[in-house]
Amino acid sequence: MSGGVSPTLEKSGSIGHTGEGKAAGQPPDSISVQGVSYTIRERVGPWWNFSLYCKKWTRQILKDVSFHIESGQIMGILGNSGSGKTTLLDAISGRLGHKDNFFGEVYVNGHQLKREEFRDCFSYVPQSDTLLSFLTIQESLTYTALLTLKKCSNSSIKKKVDAVMAELSLSHIADKIIGSRNVVGISGGERRRVSVAAQLLQDPKVMLLDEPTTGLDCLTANQLVLLLSELAHKDRIVILTIHQPRSELFKLFDKIAIMSFGEMVFCGNPMEMITFFSDCGYSCPEQSNPFDFYVDLTSVDTRSKERELETYSRVQEFVSAYRNSEVFGKVLAAIEKTKCMKELPPIPFKNKDSPSGFYQILILLRRATRNFSRDKIGIIMRLLQNLLFGLFIAFFLLRLRSDVAQGAVQDRVGLVYQCVSAPPYTGMLNAVAL
């Protein structure tokens, strides 16, 4: 490997950084994923094709995936669309729809996690931001803290929010509204940082992020990954899926995993990845982005049957070579070593001391009311909507007749129907809009 990529690789030869917060001699926190597989049953055809709809086939989404990562490290999971990256994050964060079809073990600090403990241990940042448009950054994080932190005074919550905003460089825009497509607010990169900040309020040791750079320009994406790398080196574990990263990000990842068709093609540090593929006879060309080159190399081309068989056979060769490699042997050895430690560190659960359900409902109502009260166009539209509905009812009242023979009963039945049926639909539409 030479050219413009080499200086990048010189800085990434180590397996990973040690966490800053661990005392000397104390083992770091770790996550070990061993033999994770996941299958689903899908219908062969659409519902209108009854014969095919009644048939089902088993689809393998994940197949015997294993890796090991320790605190102070950041791992990027690469792969083409449909390779199983997001499903892997969903599996280890307890977000799978069909949990009965999940097999394998997830260990944290050598302790095997139960399925119901996954969500309590891992913080998950989804690909799409779910933020209310008319709240400021500080208000959004404050309401999130009120919903997740119990027995905290207003002053302590404010200190917590201020500390998280400072850590993610959001303090200077704390009073700016989030915004949306129709409302001017913060940028896409700042929205992603707010989503990360919302998870940091619970002091997680493990953070999972699904495609955090999607929709961001190259510079903003680089800055976000650099920020996540700094978070990882503060005694956290950060695992993210990423799509088409720039070569400059190579030095930021302590571990890189490449997936294809639900299988782990490679998982190790950047220098090990370069060596592995070179030994397989595929050296990255000079001045090429290694991320793009290796993802293309491990993708299955489905444009024709011949290309699909050829590329799938190549991927299987990589999978077989990886499972027989020294790199994979070190992963399995690290997992076994962690499981066999005499004094295992405790499982670093998130702050689970959340308030009662009734209190959370009150907070949600306060948050929705504040957000709605600032939506000027929304308020005007709802007032006009109710005004038009009132005029519609008045039109019915003016035309009511008293003569039964001329349809007085039918008129009143129609009026009652409109009064009873229309308001619920209006409320439902307003709720969906919020």
LUMNUKOL-344306 format. One record per residue (C-alpha): residue in three letters; x, y, z; residue number from 1. Coordinates in steps of 0.2 Angstrom, whole numbers. Each point is the difference from the previous one (the first is absolute). Layout:
BEGIN
- ALA, X, Y, Z, NUM
...
***
This chain:
BEGIN
- MET, 0, 0, 0, 1
- SER, 8, 16, -5, 2
- GLY, -4, 18, -6, 3
- GLY, -12, 11, 9, 4
- VAL, -7, -13, 11, 5
- SER, 16, -5, 8, 6
- PRO, 1, 14, 12, 7
- THR, -17, -4, 6, 8
- LEU, 4, -18, 4, 9
- GLU, 16, 4, 10, 10
- LYS, -11, 7, 14, 11
- SER, -12, -15, 0, 12
- GLY, 12, -15, 4, 13
- SER, -5, -2, 18, 14
- ILE, -15, -11, 4, 15
- GLY, -8, 14, 10, 16
- HIS, 2, 13, 13, 17
- THR, -2, -2, 19, 18
- GLY, -14, 9, 9, 19
- GLU, 5, 15, 9, 20
- GLY, -12, -3, 15, 21
- LYS, 7, -18, 5, 22
- ALA, 11, -1, 15, 23
- ALA, 17, -9, -3, 24
- GLY, -1, -18, 1, 25
- GLN, -19, -1, -2, 26
- PRO, -6, -9, -15, 27
- PRO, -9, 10, -13, 28
- ASP, -19, -2, -4, 29
- SER, -3, -12, -15, 30
- ILE, -13, -6, -11, 31
- SER, 1, -18, -7, 32
- VAL, -12, -5, -14, 33
- GLN, 2, -19, -3, 34
- GLY, -9, -10, -13, 35
- VAL, -15, 12, -3, 36
- SER, -12, -6, -13, 37
- TYR, -17, 6, -5, 38
- THR, -13, -7, -12, 39
- ILE, -18, 6, -5, 40
- ARG, -14, -9, -9, 41
- GLU, -6, 10, -15, 42
- ARG, -15, -3, -12, 43
- VAL, 5, -4, -17, 44
- GLY, -12, 11, -9, 45
- PRO, -12, 15, 3, 46
- TRP, -17, -2, 8, 47
- TRP, -10, 1, -17, 48
- ASN, 10, -15, -6, 49
- PHE, -9, -12, 12, 50
- SER, 10, -16, -5, 51
- LEU, 17, 8, 3, 52
- TYR, -6, 10, 15, 53
- CYS, -4, -16, 9, 54
- LYS, 18, -6, -2, 55
- LYS, 14, 5, 11, 56
- TRP, 19, -1, -1, 57
- THR, 14, 2, 13, 58
- ARG, 12, 15, -3, 59
- GLN, 16, 0, 9, 60
- ILE, 4, 19, 5, 61
- LEU, 15, -3, 11, 62
- LYS, 11, -16, 0, 63
- ASP, 12, -4, 14, 64
- VAL, 7, 18, 3, 65
- SER, 13, 2, 13, 66
- PHE, 11, 15, 6, 67
- HIS, 8, 7, 16, 68
- ILE, 2, 18, 4, 69
- GLU, 6, 9, 16, 70
- SER, -3, 17, 8, 71
- GLY, 10, 14, -8, 72
- GLN, -3, -7, -18, 73
- ILE, -11, 5, -14, 74
- MET, -5, -13, -13, 75
- GLY, -7, 4, -17, 76
- ILE, -11, -13, -9, 77
- LEU, 0, 1, -19, 78
- GLY, -9, -10, -13, 79
- ASN, -11, 3, -15, 80
- SER, -19, 2, 2, 81
- GLY, -8, -16, 7, 82
- SER, 16, -7, 7, 83
- GLY, -8, 0, 18, 84
- LYS, 9, 15, 8, 85
- THR, -16, 7, 7, 86
- THR, -7, -17, 5, 87
- LEU, 16, -3, 10, 88
- LEU, -2, 16, 10, 89
- ASP, -19, -4, 2, 90
- ALA, 5, -18, 6, 91
- ILE, 12, 6, 14, 92
- SER, -11, 14, 5, 93
- GLY, -15, -10, 3, 94
- ARG, -11, 8, -14, 95
- LEU, -3, -16, -11, 96
- GLY, -18, -3, -5, 97
- HIS, 1, -19, 1, 98
- LYS, 11, -4, 15, 99
- ASP, -4, -18, 0, 100
- ASN, 11, -2, -16, 101
- PHE, 15, 8, 8, 102
- PHE, 14, -11, 5, 103
- GLY, 17, 3, 7, 104
- GLU, 7, 8, 16, 105
- VAL, 4, 18, 4, 106
- TYR, 13, 3, 15, 107
- VAL, 3, 16, 9, 108
- ASN, 16, 0, 11, 109
- GLY, -1, -19, -1, 110
- HIS, -18, -1, 6, 111
- GLN, -13, -8, -12, 112
- LEU, -14, 12, -3, 113
- LYS, -18, -6, 1, 114
- ARG, -11, 6, -14, 115
- GLU, -10, 12, 11, 116
- GLU, 17, 8, 6, 117
- PHE, 5, 6, -18, 118
- ARG, -9, 16, 0, 119
- ASP, 5, 4, 18, 120
- CYS, 19, -1, -5, 121
- PHE, 1, 8, -17, 122
- SER, -5, 17, -6, 123
- TYR, -6, 0, -18, 124
- VAL, -1, 15, -12, 125
- PRO, -11, -4, -15, 126
- GLN, 4, 6, -17, 127
- SER, -15, 13, -1, 128
- ASP, 0, 14, 13, 129
- THR, -17, 0, 10, 130
- LEU, 1, 18, 7, 131
- LEU, -14, 13, 2, 132
- SER, 2, 14, -12, 133
- PHE, -5, 15, 11, 134
- LEU, 10, -4, 16, 135
- THR, 18, 7, 3, 136
- ILE, 14, -12, 2, 137
- GLN, 1, 4, 19, 138
- GLU, -19, -3, 2, 139
- SER, 1, -16, -10, 140
- LEU, 14, -7, 10, 141
- THR, -8, 6, 16, 142
- TYR, -17, -9, -3, 143
- THR, 10, -16, -5, 144
- ALA, 9, 1, 17, 145
- LEU, -16, 3, 9, 146
- LEU, -7, -16, -8, 147
- THR, 15, -11, 4, 148
- LEU, 8, 6, 16, 149
- LYS, -9, -1, 17, 150
- LYS, 2, 8, 16, 151
- CYS, 10, 15, -8, 152
- SER, -3, 18, 5, 153
- ASN, -2, 13, -14, 154
- SER, 18, 6, 3, 155
- SER, 8, -17, -1, 156
- ILE, -9, -3, -16, 157
- LYS, 5, 17, -7, 158
- LYS, 18, -4, 4, 159
- LYS, -1, -17, -8, 160
- VAL, -8, 7, -16, 161
- ASP, 14, 14, 0, 162
- ALA, 14, -13, 2, 163
- VAL, -7, -11, -14, 164
- MET, -2, 16, -12, 165
- ALA, 18, 5, 4, 166
- GLU, 7, -17, -4, 167
- LEU, -9, 0, -17, 168
- SER, 4, 18, -4, 169
- LEU, -18, 5, 1, 170
- SER, 1, 14, 13, 171
- HIS, 1, 14, -12, 172
- ILE, -16, -5, -9, 173
- ALA, -10, -5, 15, 174
- ASP, -14, 12, -3, 175
- LYS, -2, -4, -18, 176
- ILE, -16, -10, -5, 177
- ILE, 2, -17, -8, 178
- GLY, -10, 4, -15, 179
- SER, -6, -11, -14, 180
- ARG, -2, 0, -19, 181
- ASN, -12, 15, 0, 182
- VAL, 8, 9, 16, 183
- VAL, 17, 7, 0, 184
- GLY, 10, -7, 14, 185
- ILE, 17, -9, 3, 186
- SER, 10, -9, -13, 187
- GLY, -1, -19, -3, 188
- GLY, 17, -3, 9, 189
- GLU, -6, 10, 15, 190
- ARG, -16, -11, 0, 191
- ARG, 10, -16, 1, 192
- ARG, 10, 7, 14, 193
- VAL, -16, 4, 10, 194
- SER, -6, -18, -3, 195
- VAL, 17, -6, 7, 196
- ALA, -2, 12, 15, 197
- ALA, -17, -6, 4, 198
- GLN, 8, -18, 3, 199
- LEU, 15, 7, 10, 200
- LEU, -12, 7, 13, 201
- GLN, -1, -18, 7, 202
- ASP, 19, -2, 1, 203
- PRO, 1, -16, -11, 204
- LYS, 16, -9, -2, 205
- VAL, -5, -8, -16, 206
- MET, -7, 10, -15, 207
- LEU, -7, -7, -16, 208
- LEU, -4, 12, -15, 209
- ASP, -8, -5, -16, 210
- GLU, 6, 9, -15, 211
- PRO, 4, 17, 10, 212
- THR, 8, 8, -16, 213
- THR, -15, -3, -11, 214
- GLY, -5, 16, -9, 215
- LEU, 15, 10, 6, 216
- ASP, 13, 8, -11, 217
- CYS, 18, -7, 1, 218
- LEU, 7, 13, 11, 219
- THR, -15, -1, 13, 220
- ALA, 1, -19, -1, 221
- ASN, 19, 0, 4, 222
- GLN, -3, 12, 15, 223
- LEU, -14, -11, 7, 224
- VAL, 11, -16, -1, 225
- LEU, 14, 10, 8, 226
- LEU, -11, 5, 14, 227
- LEU, -6, -18, 2, 228
- SER, 18, -6, 0, 229
- GLU, 4, 13, 14, 230
- LEU, -16, -7, 10, 231
- ALA, 7, -18, -2, 232
- HIS, 17, 5, 7, 233
- LYS, -8, 7, 16, 234
- ASP, -3, -18, 6, 235
- ARG, -15, -4, -11, 236
- ILE, -3, -13, -13, 237
- VAL, -7, 7, -17, 238
- ILE, -6, -11, -14, 239
- LEU, -8, 7, -16, 240
- THR, -5, -5, -17, 241
- ILE, 7, 12, -13, 242
- HIS, -3, 2, -19, 243
- GLN, 13, 6, -12, 244
- PRO, 12, 8, 12, 245
- ARG, 15, 10, -6, 246
- SER, 18, -7, 1, 247
- GLU, 4, 14, 13, 248
- LEU, -11, -10, 13, 249
- PHE, 11, -15, -2, 250
- LYS, 11, 6, 15, 251
- LEU, -14, 3, 11, 252
- PHE, -7, -18, 1, 253
- ASP, 8, -12, 13, 254
- LYS, -9, -14, -8, 255
- ILE, -8, -3, -17, 256
- ALA, -13, -13, -4, 257
- ILE, -6, -4, -18, 258
- MET, -16, -10, -2, 259
- SER, -7, -8, -15, 260
- PHE, -16, -11, -2, 261
- GLY, -2, 0, 19, 262
- GLU, 18, -7, 3, 263
- MET, 15, 8, 8, 264
- VAL, 13, 1, -14, 265
- PHE, 13, 8, 11, 266
- CYS, 2, 9, 17, 267
- GLY, 16, 7, 6, 268
- ASN, 10, 16, 0, 269
- PRO, 4, 9, -16, 270
- MET, 17, -6, -3, 271
- GLU, -6, -18, 3, 272
- MET, -13, 3, -13, 273
- ILE, 13, 6, -13, 274
- THR, 11, -15, 4, 275
- PHE, -15, -12, -1, 276
- PHE, -6, 5, -17, 277
- SER, 18, 1, -7, 278
- ASP, 3, -18, 5, 279
- CYS, -16, -5, -9, 280
- GLY, 7, 8, -15, 281
- TYR, -10, 16, 0, 282
- SER, 12, 15, 4, 283
- CYS, -9, 17, 0, 284
- PRO, 6, 11, -15, 285
- GLU, 10, 15, 3, 286
- GLN, -10, 16, 3, 287
- SER, -16, -10, 3, 288
- ASN, -12, 1, 15, 289
- PRO, 3, -16, 9, 290
- PHE, -18, 1, 7, 291
- ASP, -8, 0, -18, 292
- PHE, 12, -13, -7, 293
- TYR, -3, -13, 14, 294
- VAL, -18, 3, 1, 295
- ASP, -2, -2, -19, 296
- LEU, 12, -15, 1, 297
- THR, -12, -9, 12, 298
- SER, -16, 5, -8, 299
- VAL, -11, -12, -10, 300
- ASP, -5, 6, -17, 301
- THR, -17, -6, -4, 302
- ARG, -2, 8, -17, 303
- SER, 2, -17, -8, 304
- LYS, 0, -18, 6, 305
- GLU, 18, -2, -6, 306
- ARG, 6, 15, 9, 307
- GLU, -9, -5, 16, 308
- LEU, 7, -17, 0, 309
- GLU, 18, 7, -3, 310
- THR, -1, 13, 13, 311
- TYR, -9, -10, 13, 312
- SER, 14, -14, -2, 313
- ARG, 13, 14, 2, 314
- VAL, -8, 5, 16, 315
- GLN, -1, -17, 7, 316
- GLU, 19, -2, -3, 317
- PHE, 3, 16, 10, 318
- VAL, -12, -7, 14, 319
- SER, 10, -17, 0, 320
- ALA, 17, 9, 0, 321
- TYR, -6, 11, 14, 322
- ARG, -6, -14, 11, 323
- ASN, 17, -9, -2, 324
- SER, 10, 16, 3, 325
- GLU, 10, 5, 15, 326
- VAL, -11, 16, 2, 327
- PHE, -16, -11, 3, 328
- GLY, 10, -11, 11, 329
- LYS, 4, 16, 11, 330
- VAL, -18, 5, 0, 331
- LEU, -5, -17, 7, 332
- ALA, 14, -1, 12, 333
- ALA, -5, 18, 7, 334
- ILE, -18, -6, 2, 335
- GLU, 6, -16, 10, 336
- LYS, 12, 10, 10, 337
- THR, -13, 13, 6, 338
- LYS, -12, -14, 4, 339
- CYS, 13, -9, 11, 340
- MET, 5, 15, 10, 341
- LYS, 0, -4, 19, 342
- GLU, -7, 17, 5, 343
- LEU, -12, 7, -13, 344
- PRO, -4, 18, 0, 345
- PRO, -19, 4, 2, 346
- ILE, -11, 2, -15, 347
- PRO, 0, 19, -4, 348
- PHE, -19, 3, -1, 349
- LYS, -7, 17, -5, 350
- ASN, -8, 11, 13, 351
- LYS, -17, -9, 2, 352
- ASP, -7, 10, 14, 353
- SER, -14, 7, -11, 354
- PRO, -15, 9, 7, 355
- SER, -18, -7, 2, 356
- GLY, -11, -2, -15, 357
- PHE, -12, 13, 6, 358
- TYR, 14, 13, 1, 359
- GLN, 6, -5, -17, 360
- ILE, -17, 3, -7, 361
- LEU, 0, 18, 8, 362
- ILE, 17, 4, -7, 363
- LEU, -5, -6, -18, 364
- LEU, -16, 11, 1, 365
- ARG, 11, 15, 5, 366
- ARG, 12, -4, -14, 367
- ALA, -14, -2, -13, 368
- THR, -9, 16, 6, 369
- ARG, 16, 10, -1, 370
- ASN, 4, -6, -17, 371
- PHE, -17, 2, -7, 372
- SER, -2, 18, 8, 373
- ARG, 14, 6, -11, 374
- ASP, -7, -7, -16, 375
- LYS, -8, 16, -7, 376
- ILE, -6, -8, -16, 377
- GLY, -6, -15, 8, 378
- ILE, -10, 10, 12, 379
- ILE, -8, 10, -14, 380
- MET, -4, -15, -10, 381
- ARG, -8, -9, 15, 382
- LEU, -11, 16, 4, 383
- LEU, -5, 1, -18, 384
- GLN, -4, -19, 0, 385
- ASN, -11, 2, 15, 386
- LEU, -8, 16, -7, 387
- LEU, -5, -9, -16, 388
- PHE, -7, -15, 9, 389
- GLY, -10, 12, 11, 390
- LEU, -7, 8, -16, 391
- PHE, -4, -17, -7, 392
- ILE, -10, -4, 16, 393
- ALA, -9, 16, -1, 394
- PHE, -5, -3, -18, 395
- PHE, -8, -16, 6, 396
- LEU, -9, 9, 14, 397
- LEU, -7, 13, -12, 398
- ARG, -8, -13, -11, 399
- LEU, -8, -11, 13, 400
- ARG, -18, -3, -2, 401
- SER, -13, -5, 12, 402
- ASP, -12, -10, -11, 403
- VAL, 4, -18, 2, 404
- ALA, -7, -4, -17, 405
- GLN, 12, 12, -8, 406
- GLY, 15, -9, 7, 407
- ALA, 2, 9, 17, 408
- VAL, 6, -17, 8, 409
- GLN, 13, -3, -13, 410
- ASP, 7, 18, 1, 411
- ARG, 3, -2, 19, 412
- VAL, 8, -17, -2, 413
- GLY, 12, 8, -13, 414
- LEU, 4, 14, 12, 415
- VAL, 3, -12, 14, 416
- TYR, 11, -10, -11, 417
- GLN, 11, 15, -6, 418
- CYS, 2, 6, 18, 419
- VAL, 5, -17, 7, 420
- SER, 11, -7, -14, 421
- ALA, 10, 16, -6, 422
- PRO, 8, 6, 16, 423
- PRO, 9, -17, 3, 424
- TYR, 7, 0, -17, 425
- THR, 6, 18, 2, 426
- GLY, 8, -5, 17, 427
- MET, 9, -14, -8, 428
- LEU, 7, 10, -14, 429
- ASN, 6, 13, 12, 430
- ALA, 9, -13, 10, 431
- VAL, 8, -7, -15, 432
- ALA, 6, 17, -5, 433
- LEU, 8, 2, 17, 434
***
